[in-house]
Amino acid sequence: MGMDIVAVSVMGANNADNIEGLDIRGTDAKNYNLLKIIDTLNEVGIVPRLSVLLHDEFTAEAKQAMNIIDWCRSCNVPFVTFRNLAYYDSHKGWANDSVASCITYVKKHQLKSLQLRRFYNDVAKEGNQLRKLPYGAEIFGIKGVSVCITNCLTDAIEENEPLRNIIYYPDGRVYYDWRDEGARIF
């Protein structure tokens, strides 16, 4: 079993009616076309997952989530994940300007508790809950799309569980865990 699903992370925007205009994370989004990336993944047999980072500029309404879900269905994207911006509070030994500025940004722009609860409730009403995963993520079937609502900072639950996340940093470092700089892969 190899890699068969690739997540493309996008930032929710003020106008989620323009799905293809969502900001692709980790890139200069102006150089990339989301639909072309999705089409290319499908053409080579890799299943695309759209991972939408919720942001205070993203109006957290079910209507916008449904627009994204409809777009995913029309573009053969069977999985979409909605994640609120989050940060790990205790980056031991990671006290540098880059981490501090990221935490400040996330604290300022993440959806607040009430906004997130309203978003979750509105989206949950649109489908059927299929599963609740051990790390807290909830999966819903909505219009034939598998919709996951979770936190950005999920943890492996069991010792022998495979890597849940591969975390890429802009400087090229790769980690398997958010909590410790020692979790560096390369």
Secondary structure, DSSP 8 states (H G I E B T S, - for coil): ----EEEEEEE--S-TT-GGGSEETTS-GGG--HHHHHHHHHHTT-EEEEEEEE-TTS---HHHHHHHHHHHHHTT--EEEEEE----S--BT--SHHHHHHHHHHHHHS--HHHHHHHHHHHHTTSEEEEE-TTS-EEEEETTEEEEEEES-----STT---S--EE-TTS-EES-SSBGGGB--
